[in-house]
Every structure is written in structure tokens, then in C-alpha cells.
Amino acid sequence: MSDSSAGRLPSRVPLSPVGTWTARVRRPGGDSVGSFRFTAWGHALLTVGGVGAGRWSSLGPGGFLFRITEPVLDADGRCAGWVDIEQHARQRGGFFTSRGTSRVYDADGRLTRAVPVAVEATRVGD
């Protein structure tokens, strides 16, 4: 008799970023803590260390790309600009590391600076 499950992927694919992650975010000015949520429908959310939304996509086994737009508000709650976050990630089980550039724009859409950013994250929930 043969095992009918041979060659099939488990129901939960371990190299999917879907879930909630806590992260150390490294920028030239210092480190901070962040939290990300990736959904099965390709949404990417920044929920701690700022608030933003965007999309993620697979780059093949163990790799994914995510882009998130984070609004920048002034003291009165008005839009002062936004940050366009782009990260190329490599996942190993419940951990991922990524590198990319965060581009900061003013309220008129002018690029004011580009900052290299690295992320080290640990999965904390499904």
C-alpha cells in the first residue's frame, strides 16, 4: 500500500508570510520595534511602529516582497506626507529578514529622502 499523502504539501505552508510578525527595524538613525500583518489575500499591514497598508507578493520559495504606504501627519492631524516602504524578504520558517528602501515624500509628493532599512522579524501569530 502507498501513503496517499506522499508528495502533498501540508495544509499550512511554512514559507508563507501570512500571519502576524514582531520586528526589529534598523535604520541609520537607530532601531525601532514594528509589527506587520500579512493576509492570504496579499494585504500587508504595519500596525506597530507606525500605521500603514499595502501589498505583499511571493518571489518564489522563501522569498517575498512587501510595499506599505505609511501616512505622516502633523501635530494637527493633517497629512504632511507619506513614507513608501519597500522590502525584499527571505523567510526561514518563523523568521524573516528583509532589506529595502523607505522613500519619504512631502504632502505635495516631492521625494525628501530615501533611507535604507533592514528588518528582522519573528512570527507571533497566524
DSSP file (Angstrom, degrees, kcal/mol; ACC not computed):
  #  RESIDUE AA STRUCTURE BP1 BP2  ACC     N-H-->O    O-->H-N    N-H-->O    O-->H-N    TCO  KAPPA ALPHA  PHI   PSI    X-CA   Y-CA   Z-CA
    1    1 A M              0   0    0      0, 0.0     2,-0.3     0, 0.0     0, 0.0   0.000 360.0 360.0 360.0 145.2    0.0    0.0    0.0
    2    2 A S        -     0   0    0      4,-0.0     2,-0.6     2,-0.0     3,-0.0  -0.764 360.0-109.1-105.6 154.6    1.2    3.5   -0.7
    3    3 A D    >   -     0   0    0     -2,-0.3     3,-1.5     1,-0.1    -1,-0.0  -0.724  22.2-152.5 -81.4 119.3    0.7    6.5    1.5
    4    4 A S  T 3  S+     0   0    0     -2,-0.6    -1,-0.1     1,-0.3    -2,-0.0   0.632  92.3  58.6 -70.0 -13.4   -1.9    8.8   -0.2
    5    5 A S  T >  S+     0   0    0      2,-0.1     3,-1.9     3,-0.0    -1,-0.3   0.506  75.9 122.9 -93.3  -4.0   -0.4   11.9    1.4
    6    6 A A  T <  S+     0   0    0     -3,-1.5     3,-0.1     1,-0.3    -4,-0.0  -0.327  79.6  12.2 -60.1 134.7    3.1   11.4   -0.1
    7    7 A G  T 3  S+     0   0    0      1,-0.3     2,-0.3    -2,-0.0    -1,-0.3   0.358  98.6 121.1  82.2  -5.4    4.2   14.3   -2.1
    8    8 A R    <   -     0   0    0     -3,-1.9    -1,-0.3     1,-0.1     3,-0.1  -0.662  64.8-117.2 -90.9 147.4    1.5   16.7   -0.9
    9    9 A L        -     0   0    0     -2,-0.3     4,-0.1     1,-0.1    -1,-0.1  -0.504  37.1-101.1 -74.4 148.8    2.2   19.9    0.9
   10   10 A P        -     0   0    0      0, 0.0    -1,-0.1     0, 0.0     3,-0.0  -0.284  35.8-106.8 -62.9 160.0    1.0   20.3    4.5
   11   11 A S  S    S+     0   0    0      1,-0.2     2,-0.7    -3,-0.1    -2,-0.1   0.801 113.6  51.6 -62.9 -28.7   -2.2   22.3    4.9
   12   12 A R  S    S-     0   0    0      3,-0.0    -1,-0.2     2,-0.0     3,-0.0  -0.926  84.8-145.9-110.3 108.4   -0.2   25.2    6.4
   13   13 A V    >   -     0   0    0     -2,-0.7     3,-1.2     1,-0.2    -2,-0.1  -0.626   5.4-151.2 -76.2 117.2    2.7   26.1    4.1
   14   14 A P  T 3  S+     0   0    0      0, 0.0    -1,-0.2     0, 0.0    78,-0.0   0.711  88.1  61.6 -67.2 -20.1    5.5   27.1    6.4
   15   15 A L  T 3  S+     0   0    0     77,-0.1    47,-0.4    79,-0.1    76,-0.1   0.051  78.9 104.3 -97.6  28.3    7.2   29.5    3.9
   16   16 A S    <   -     0   0    0     -3,-1.2    48,-0.1     2,-0.1    24,-0.0  -0.890  65.9-144.9-101.2 137.1    4.2   31.8    3.6
   17   17 A P        +     0   0    0      0, 0.0    21,-0.4     0, 0.0    -1,-0.1   0.499  55.7 133.1 -78.5   0.6    4.4   35.1    5.4
   18   18 A V        +     0   0    0     19,-0.1     2,-0.3    21,-0.1    21,-0.2  -0.291  50.2  47.2 -56.7 125.6    0.7   35.0    6.2
   19   19 A G  E    S-A   38   0A   0     19,-2.4    19,-2.5     2,-0.0     2,-0.4  -0.890  94.8 -50.9 138.4-168.2    0.3   35.9    9.9
   20   20 A T  E     -AB  37 125A   0    105,-2.5   104,-3.1    -2,-0.3   105,-1.3  -0.876  48.3-171.2-110.5 138.3    1.5   38.5   12.4
   21   21 A W  E     -AB  36 123A   0     15,-2.8    15,-2.2    -2,-0.4     2,-0.4  -0.975  17.0-148.3-131.8 139.3    5.1   39.3   13.0
   22   22 A T  E     -AB  35 122A   0    100,-2.5   100,-2.6    -2,-0.4     2,-0.3  -0.871  31.6-171.4-101.5 145.2    7.1   41.4   15.5
   23   23 A A  E     -AB  34 121A   0     11,-2.9    11,-2.4    -2,-0.4     2,-0.6  -0.955  33.8-136.7-141.6 152.9   10.1   43.0   14.1
   24   24 A R  E     -AB  33 120A   0     96,-2.6    96,-2.1    -2,-0.3     2,-0.6  -0.959  29.6-156.8-100.9 123.9   13.3   45.0   14.8
   25   25 A V  E     -AB  32 119A   0      7,-3.2     7,-2.1    -2,-0.6     2,-0.6  -0.916   4.6-157.7-108.5 121.2   13.5   47.7   12.2
   26   26 A R  E     +AB  31 118A   0     92,-3.4    92,-2.1    -2,-0.6     5,-0.2  -0.881  19.0 163.8-108.3 121.7   17.0   49.0   11.6
   27   27 A R  E >   -A   30   0A   0      3,-1.5     3,-1.9    -2,-0.6    90,-0.1  -0.856  52.7-102.7-125.0 162.4   17.6   52.5   10.1
   28   28 A P  T 3  S+     0   0    0      0, 0.0     3,-0.1     0, 0.0    89,-0.1   0.821 122.3  53.5 -55.2 -30.6   20.8   54.6   10.0
   29   29 A G  T 3  S-     0   0    0      1,-0.3     2,-0.2    -3,-0.0    -3,-0.0   0.527 125.8 -72.0 -83.2  -5.6   19.3   56.8   12.8
   30   30 A G  E <   -A   27   0A   0     -3,-1.9    -3,-1.5     2,-0.0    -1,-0.3  -0.738  54.9 -65.1 137.9 173.3   18.6   53.8   15.1
   31   31 A D  E     +A   26   0A   0     -2,-0.2     2,-0.3    -5,-0.2    -5,-0.2  -0.592  40.7 178.2 -95.7 155.0   16.5   50.7   15.7
   32   32 A S  E     -A   25   0A   0     -7,-2.1    -7,-3.2    -2,-0.2     2,-0.4  -0.931  29.4-107.5-145.3 170.7   12.8   50.6   16.5
   33   33 A V  E     +A   24   0A   0     -2,-0.3     2,-0.3    -9,-0.2    -9,-0.2  -0.828  38.1 174.8-102.3 140.7   10.1   47.9   17.1
   34   34 A G  E     -A   23   0A   0    -11,-2.4   -11,-2.9    -2,-0.4     2,-0.4  -0.906  20.2-148.1-137.1 166.6    7.4   47.2   14.5
   35   35 A S  E     -AC  22  48A   0     13,-1.5    12,-2.8    -2,-0.3    13,-1.0  -0.995  14.4-169.5-138.9 134.6    4.6   44.8   13.9
   36   36 A F  E     -AC  21  46A   0    -15,-2.2   -15,-2.8    -2,-0.4     2,-0.4  -0.897   8.9-161.0-122.8 150.7    3.4   43.5   10.5
   37   37 A R  E     -AC  20  45A   0      8,-2.1     8,-2.7    -2,-0.3     2,-0.5  -0.992   6.9-170.0-131.5 124.3    0.4   41.5    9.4
   38   38 A F  E     -AC  19  44A   0    -19,-2.5   -19,-2.4    -2,-0.4     6,-0.2  -0.962  11.2-153.5-114.5 129.6    0.3   39.7    6.1
   39   39 A T    >   -     0   0    0      4,-2.4     3,-1.7    -2,-0.5    17,-0.1  -0.606  27.9-115.4-101.3 162.6   -3.0   38.2    4.8
   40   40 A A  T 3  S+     0   0    0      1,-0.3    -1,-0.1    -2,-0.2   -22,-0.1   0.682 115.0  62.3 -65.8 -17.9   -3.7   35.3    2.5
   41   41 A W  T 3  S-     0   0    0      2,-0.1    -1,-0.3    14,-0.0    -3,-0.0   0.304 124.2 -99.2 -92.6   7.9   -5.2   37.8    0.1
   42   42 A G  S <  S+     0   0    0     -3,-1.7    14,-2.3     1,-0.3     2,-0.3   0.573  74.3 142.8  90.1   9.1   -1.9   39.7   -0.4
   43   43 A H  E     - D   0  55A   0     12,-0.2    -4,-2.4    23,-0.0     2,-0.4  -0.621  32.4-160.8 -83.6 145.0   -2.5   42.6    2.0
   44   44 A A  E     -CD  38  54A   0     10,-1.9    10,-2.1    -2,-0.3     2,-0.4  -0.995   9.5-171.8-126.0 127.6    0.4   43.9    4.1
   45   45 A L  E     -CD  37  53A   0     -8,-2.7    -8,-2.1    -2,-0.4     2,-0.6  -0.961  19.1-152.7-124.9 137.1   -0.3   46.0    7.2
   46   46 A L  E     +CD  36  52A   0      6,-2.5     6,-1.9    -2,-0.4   -10,-0.2  -0.947  26.0 163.1-101.6 120.7    2.0   47.9    9.5
   47   47 A T  E     +     0   0A   0    -12,-2.8     2,-0.3    -2,-0.6   -11,-0.2   0.587  59.1  37.2-119.7 -14.7    0.4   48.0   12.9
   48   48 A V  E    S+C   35   0A   0    -13,-1.0   -13,-1.5     1,-0.1    -1,-0.3  -0.996 111.6  31.5-138.2 140.5    3.1   49.0   15.4
   49   49 A G  S    S-     0   0    0     -2,-0.3     2,-0.2   -15,-0.2    -1,-0.1   0.639 137.2 -18.4  87.0  15.9    5.9   51.5   14.8
   50   50 A G  S    S-     0   0    0     -3,-0.1     2,-0.4     2,-0.0   -15,-0.2  -0.702  78.6-102.0 134.1 173.0    3.6   53.4   12.5
   51   51 A V        +     0   0    0     20,-0.3     2,-0.3    -2,-0.2    -4,-0.2  -0.997  51.9 133.8-133.3 128.7    0.4   52.5   10.8
   52   52 A G  E     -D   46   0A   0     -6,-1.9    -6,-2.5    -2,-0.4     2,-0.3  -0.983  32.6-143.2-164.2 170.3    0.2   51.7    7.1
   53   53 A A  E     +DE  45  69A   0     16,-1.6    16,-2.5    -2,-0.3     2,-0.2  -0.975  31.5 122.0-143.1 154.0   -1.2   49.4    4.4
   54   54 A G  E     -DE  44  68A   0    -10,-2.1   -10,-1.9    -2,-0.3     2,-0.3  -0.830  48.5 -70.1-174.6-145.3   -0.1   47.9    1.2
   55   55 A R  E     -DE  43  67A   0     12,-1.8    12,-2.6   -12,-0.3     2,-0.3  -0.926  23.5-156.4-136.0 155.4    0.5   44.6   -0.6
   56   56 A W  E     - E   0  66A   0    -14,-2.3     2,-0.3    -2,-0.3    10,-0.2  -0.944  11.5-173.4-127.1 155.9    2.9   41.6   -0.5
   57   57 A S  E     - E   0  65A   0      8,-2.3     8,-2.7    -2,-0.3     2,-0.1  -0.992  28.4-103.8-146.9 151.1    3.7   39.1   -3.2
   58   58 A S  E     - E   0  64A   0     -2,-0.3     6,-0.3     6,-0.2   -42,-0.0  -0.453  17.7-169.1 -73.9 143.1    5.7   35.9   -3.4
   59   59 A L        -     0   0    0      4,-2.9     5,-0.2     1,-0.6    -1,-0.1   0.036  63.1 -79.2-113.6  21.8    9.1   35.9   -5.0
   60   60 A G  S >  S-     0   0    0      3,-0.4     3,-2.3     2,-0.0    -1,-0.6  -0.519  91.2  -5.5 105.3-178.7    9.3   32.1   -5.1
   61   61 A P  T 3  S-     0   0    0      0, 0.0     3,-0.1     0, 0.0   -45,-0.1  -0.255 136.7  -4.5 -54.9 118.8   10.2   29.6   -2.3
   62   62 A G  T 3  S+     0   0    0    -47,-0.4    29,-3.2     1,-0.2     2,-0.4   0.434 114.6  98.8  81.4   0.2   11.2   31.5    0.8
   63   63 A G  E <   + F   0  90A   0     -3,-2.3    -4,-2.9    27,-0.2    -3,-0.4  -0.936  39.5 161.6-124.0 145.0   11.1   35.0   -0.8
   64   64 A F  E     -EF  58  89A   0     25,-1.8    25,-3.5    -2,-0.4     2,-0.4  -0.989  24.3-141.6-153.9 158.6    8.5   37.7   -0.8
   65   65 A L  E     -EF  57  88A   0     -8,-2.7    -8,-2.3    -2,-0.3     2,-0.4  -0.946  17.9-172.0-117.7 137.2    8.3   41.5   -1.5
   66   66 A F  E     -EF  56  87A   0     21,-2.4    21,-2.6    -2,-0.4     2,-0.4  -0.998   7.7-171.8-134.0 144.1    6.1   43.9    0.5
   67   67 A R  E     +EF  55  86A   0    -12,-2.6   -12,-1.8    -2,-0.4     2,-0.4  -0.999   9.7 177.8-129.4 130.1    5.3   47.5   -0.1
   68   68 A I  E     -EF  54  85A   0     17,-1.9    17,-3.3    -2,-0.4     2,-0.5  -0.992  20.2-145.6-133.8 138.7    3.4   49.6    2.5
   69   69 A T  E     -EF  53  84A   0    -16,-2.5   -16,-1.6    -2,-0.4    15,-0.2  -0.930  16.2-168.2-105.1 125.8    2.4   53.3    2.5
   70   70 A E  E     - F   0  83A   0     13,-2.7    13,-2.6    -2,-0.5   -18,-0.2  -0.957  16.7-133.7-115.1 118.3    2.6   55.0    5.9
   71   71 A P  E     - F   0  82A   0      0, 0.0     2,-0.5     0, 0.0   -20,-0.3  -0.392   9.9-145.6 -69.8 148.7    1.0   58.4    6.2
   72   72 A V  E     - F   0  81A   0      9,-2.7     8,-3.6    33,-0.1     9,-1.1  -0.977  19.2-166.5-114.2 121.1    2.9   61.2    8.0
   73   73 A L  E     - F   0  79A   0     -2,-0.5     6,-0.2     6,-0.3     2,-0.1  -0.816  12.9-132.9-109.8 146.9    0.6   63.5   10.0
   74   74 A D    >   -     0   0    0      4,-2.9     3,-2.1    -2,-0.3     6,-0.1  -0.242  45.3 -83.1 -84.1-177.2    1.5   66.9   11.5
   75   75 A A  T 3  S+     0   0    0      1,-0.3    -1,-0.1     2,-0.1    -2,-0.0   0.736 131.3  52.3 -61.5 -23.4    0.6   67.9   15.1
   76   76 A D  T 3  S-     0   0    0      2,-0.1    -1,-0.3     3,-0.0     3,-0.1   0.348 121.1-105.6 -94.5   5.6   -3.0   68.9   13.9
   77   77 A G  S <  S+     0   0    0     -3,-2.1     2,-0.2     1,-0.3    -2,-0.1   0.572  75.5 137.7  83.8   8.4   -3.6   65.5   12.2
   78   78 A R        -     0   0    0      1,-0.1    -4,-2.9     2,-0.0     2,-0.4  -0.596  65.6 -93.7 -87.6 151.1   -3.2   66.9    8.7
   79   79 A C  E     +F   73   0A   0     -6,-0.2    -6,-0.3    -2,-0.2     3,-0.1  -0.472  42.4 172.2 -65.1 119.9   -1.3   65.0    6.0
   80   80 A A  E     -     0   0A   0     -8,-3.6    27,-1.0    -2,-0.4     2,-0.3   0.436  62.7 -68.5-104.1  -5.3    2.3   66.2    6.0
   81   81 A G  E     -FG  72 106A   0     -9,-1.1    -9,-2.7    25,-0.3    -1,-0.3  -0.979  51.9-103.5 150.6-160.8    3.5   63.5    3.6
   82   82 A W  E     -FG  71 105A   0     23,-1.7    23,-3.2    -2,-0.3     2,-0.5  -0.983  12.8-125.5-157.8 164.0    4.0   59.7    3.5
   83   83 A V  E     -FG  70 104A   0    -13,-2.6   -13,-2.7    -2,-0.3     2,-0.7  -0.974  14.9-152.2-116.5 127.3    6.6   57.0    3.5
   84   84 A D  E     -FG  69 103A   0     19,-3.1    19,-2.5    -2,-0.5     2,-0.5  -0.894  17.6-162.1 -99.7 109.1    6.7   54.4    0.8
   85   85 A I  E     +FG  68 102A   0    -17,-3.3   -17,-1.9    -2,-0.7     2,-0.4  -0.802  12.2 177.5 -96.6 126.6    8.2   51.3    2.3
   86   86 A E  E     +FG  67 101A   0     15,-1.3    15,-1.0    -2,-0.5     2,-0.4  -0.988   4.7 174.4-131.5 124.8    9.6   48.6    0.0
   87   87 A Q  E     -FG  66 100A   0    -21,-2.6   -21,-2.4    -2,-0.4     2,-0.6  -0.992  24.1-152.5-134.3 136.2   11.3   45.4    1.4
   88   88 A H  E     -FG  65  99A   0     11,-2.7    11,-1.7    -2,-0.4     2,-0.3  -0.945  31.2-164.0-104.8 119.3   12.6   42.3   -0.2
   89   89 A A  E     -FG  64  98A   0    -25,-3.5   -25,-1.8    -2,-0.6     2,-0.4  -0.757  23.1-158.6-114.0 150.3   12.4   39.5    2.3
   90   90 A R  E     -FG  63  97A   0      7,-2.8     7,-2.1    -2,-0.3     2,-0.4  -0.998  20.1-156.7-121.3 125.9   13.8   36.0    2.8
   91   91 A Q  E     - G   0  96A   0    -29,-3.2     2,-0.4    -2,-0.4     5,-0.2  -0.856  16.6-178.1-108.4 137.9   11.8   33.7    5.1
   92   92 A R  E >   - G   0  95A   0      3,-2.9     3,-1.1    -2,-0.4     2,-0.2  -0.868  64.6 -65.9-131.3  97.6   13.1   30.7    7.1
   93   93 A G  T 3  S-     0   0    0     -2,-0.4    -1,-0.1     1,-0.2   -31,-0.0  -0.426 121.8  -2.6  61.6-122.4   10.3   29.1    9.0
   94   94 A G  T 3  S+     0   0    0     -2,-0.2    29,-2.8    -3,-0.1     2,-0.3   0.118 126.2  70.2 -90.0  21.3    9.0   31.5   11.7
   95   95 A F  E <   -GH  92 122A   0     -3,-1.1    -3,-2.9    27,-0.2     2,-0.3  -0.977  54.1-177.9-134.6 147.7   11.6   34.2   10.9
   96   96 A F  E     -GH  91 121A   0     25,-2.0    25,-3.1    -2,-0.3     2,-0.4  -0.996   8.7-163.1-141.7 151.6   12.3   36.6    8.1
   97   97 A T  E     +GH  90 120A   0     -7,-2.1    -7,-2.8    -2,-0.3     2,-0.3  -0.952  17.1 178.9-122.6 147.7   14.9   39.2    7.3
   98   98 A S  E     -GH  89 119A   0     21,-2.3    21,-2.4    -2,-0.4     2,-0.3  -0.984  15.5-161.4-147.8 159.4   14.5   41.9    4.7
   99   99 A R  E     +GH  88 118A   0    -11,-1.7   -11,-2.7    -2,-0.3     2,-0.3  -0.982  30.8 116.5-137.4 149.2   16.3   44.8    3.2
  100  100 A G  E     -GH  87 117A   0     17,-2.0    17,-2.7    -2,-0.3     2,-0.4  -0.967  52.2 -78.3 179.6-163.0   15.0   47.7    1.2
  101  101 A T  E     -GH  86 116A   0    -15,-1.0   -15,-1.3    -2,-0.3     2,-0.6  -0.982  20.7-152.0-128.9 135.5   14.4   51.5    1.0
  102  102 A S  E     -GH  85 115A   0     13,-2.8    13,-2.8    -2,-0.4     2,-0.5  -0.941  16.2-156.5-104.2 123.2   11.9   53.7    2.6
  103  103 A R  E     -GH  84 114A   0    -19,-2.5   -19,-3.1    -2,-0.6     2,-0.5  -0.883   4.3-151.2-104.4 127.0   11.2   56.8    0.5
  104  104 A V  E     -GH  83 113A   0      9,-2.9     8,-3.4    -2,-0.5     9,-1.3  -0.852  14.1-172.7-103.8 127.5    9.8   59.8    2.3
  105  105 A Y  E     -GH  82 111A   0    -23,-3.2   -23,-1.7    -2,-0.5     6,-0.2  -0.884  18.3-129.1-117.7 147.8    7.6   62.3    0.4
  106  106 A D  E >   -G   81   0A   0      4,-2.3     3,-2.2    -2,-0.3   -25,-0.3  -0.295  44.6 -86.9 -83.1 179.8    6.2   65.6    1.5
  107  107 A A  T 3  S+     0   0    0    -27,-1.0   -26,-0.2     1,-0.3    -1,-0.1   0.695 129.2  55.0 -63.9 -19.5    2.5   66.5    1.2
  108  108 A D  T 3  S-     0   0    0    -28,-0.2    -1,-0.3     2,-0.1   -27,-0.1   0.376 121.6-104.9 -93.8   3.6    3.0   67.7   -2.4
  109  109 A G  S <  S+     0   0    0     -3,-2.2     2,-0.4     1,-0.3    -2,-0.1   0.616  70.8 145.4  86.1  12.6    4.5   64.4   -3.4
  110  110 A R        -     0   0    0      1,-0.0    -4,-2.3     2,-0.0     2,-0.4  -0.722  54.2-119.0 -86.0 130.9    8.2   65.5   -3.6
  111  111 A L  E     + H   0 105A   0     -2,-0.4    -6,-0.3    -6,-0.2     3,-0.1  -0.540  33.7 176.7 -66.7 122.9   10.7   63.0   -2.5
  112  112 A T  E     -     0   0A   0     -8,-3.4     2,-0.3     1,-0.4    -7,-0.2   0.728  61.1 -17.0-102.4 -28.2   12.6   64.4    0.5
  113  113 A R  E     - H   0 104A   0     -9,-1.3    -9,-2.9     2,-0.0     2,-0.4  -0.966  49.0-138.2-168.8 159.7   14.9   61.5    1.3
  114  114 A A  E     - H   0 103A   0     -2,-0.3   -11,-0.2   -11,-0.2   -13,-0.0  -0.998  23.0-165.6-125.9 129.8   15.5   57.8    0.8
  115  115 A V  E     - H   0 102A   0    -13,-2.8   -13,-2.8    -2,-0.4     2,-0.3  -0.957  19.2-128.8-122.6 126.5   16.5   55.7    3.8
  116  116 A P  E     - H   0 101A   0      0, 0.0     2,-0.4     0, 0.0   -15,-0.2  -0.571  33.3-172.5 -72.0 136.6   18.0   52.1    3.7
  117  117 A V  E     - H   0 100A   0    -17,-2.7   -17,-2.0    -2,-0.3     2,-0.4  -0.992  14.4-167.3-135.1 137.8   16.0   49.9    6.1
  118  118 A A  E     -BH  26  99A   0    -92,-2.1   -92,-3.4    -2,-0.4     2,-0.4  -0.958   9.3-159.9-121.9 145.1   16.6   46.3    7.3
  119  119 A V  E     -BH  25  98A   0    -21,-2.4   -21,-2.3    -2,-0.4     2,-0.4  -0.976  11.9-171.1-127.8 137.3   14.0   44.2    9.2
  120  120 A E  E     -BH  24  97A   0    -96,-2.1   -96,-2.6    -2,-0.4     2,-0.3  -0.988  24.9-179.6-123.2 118.2   14.5   41.1   11.4
  121  121 A A  E     -BH  23  96A   0    -25,-3.1   -25,-2.0    -2,-0.4     2,-0.4  -0.888  22.7-158.3-129.4 152.4   11.1   39.6   12.2
  122  122 A T  E     -BH  22  95A   0   -100,-2.6  -100,-2.5    -2,-0.3     2,-0.2  -0.990  29.7-116.8-126.2 132.7    9.6   36.7   14.2
  123  123 A R  E     +B   21   0A   0    -29,-2.8  -102,-0.3    -2,-0.4     3,-0.1  -0.514  34.1 171.6 -69.6 132.1    6.2   35.2   13.6
  124  124 A V  E     +     0   0A   0   -104,-3.1     2,-0.3     1,-0.3  -103,-0.2   0.417  60.9   3.0-120.4  -4.3    3.9   35.7   16.7
  125  125 A G  E      B   20   0A   0   -105,-1.3  -105,-2.5     1,-0.0    -1,-0.3  -0.975 360.0 360.0-173.6 161.7    0.6   34.5   15.3
  126  126 A D              0   0    0     -2,-0.3    -1,-0.0  -107,-0.3  -105,-0.0   0.439 360.0 360.0 -85.6 360.0   -1.4   33.1   12.4
